[in-house]
């Protein structure tokens, strides 16, 4: 009897790119680079997800400028030397049948910070002792993210043009590095989100004020990336669908932003939330239940007519399948659960598309699948394993 298919493990074609399934690893920051250069940690971190059967594997955020980093450990694509180490990783991902994707970003006023496990605050004595010094940061206005943090300079037209061009140049380098999809980071309180949110953008020129003014610079960056990126390859944009703060960015604003992206050639909106006043994972104003951000993806998909990606505490295969079956999103991102189980996609496929032991392990790399199939037969004969 043929195996029943699932939506999660059906392909999705975006422009000239076919993604083999809808299970995605979103950007997961590791803060482990040196001067922006990818290393063996990134190779193993991203490579294991491709071995684990995910259709689309995103890099963590890659800074478009050295001074656009969040921390000293951020990846970068601000110079050509950073291409080759990433190419080694994308070559491996493709060899496993997965698609490598890159997220491009600029930290803005959330730059020059500690790594999260060091405190997630301003750089201090422990970092200075390692030779990690501060750098000048920028934002929509000259207001720090909080007490004790560095004060950014407000960007002028020349500064915005430089950053816009850096995004485009980084996209060109990302293509040379072998990435097949690109995402512009407009979420989690970083620079482009700082322009979007009325909490952080109180400018009174053409780049502030009403919604159209606050969207202007992010849309210019998106347009520049789309023009620099191959026409037959997709562009994603990650947004914080809501700020979760009184007077902040709303889901209605996100729908309007997505509608404005559509004529620029954006293919997918990646729907996250929060981060404008601190950590994106720390907002107490956004209730955090399983799949808590799925409704944002659904509303933007309906309201803007763009394909969306759902993310946020999506844990189980049936939960992920229901997102697609209910028409709430077109792709499903599995982040921290993939860290806990890099083989999540292969195991989910076995659940959603049951069959014989041979069928279940056929999609696995033979270096693993051959052995696990034999073990499964033995375990079936033995019964339940000991606790």
Order of alpha helices (4+ residues) and beta strands (2+ residues): beta-beta-beta-alpha-beta-beta-alpha-beta-alpha-beta-beta-alpha-beta-alpha-alpha-beta-alpha-beta-alpha-beta-alpha-beta-alpha-alpha-alpha-alpha
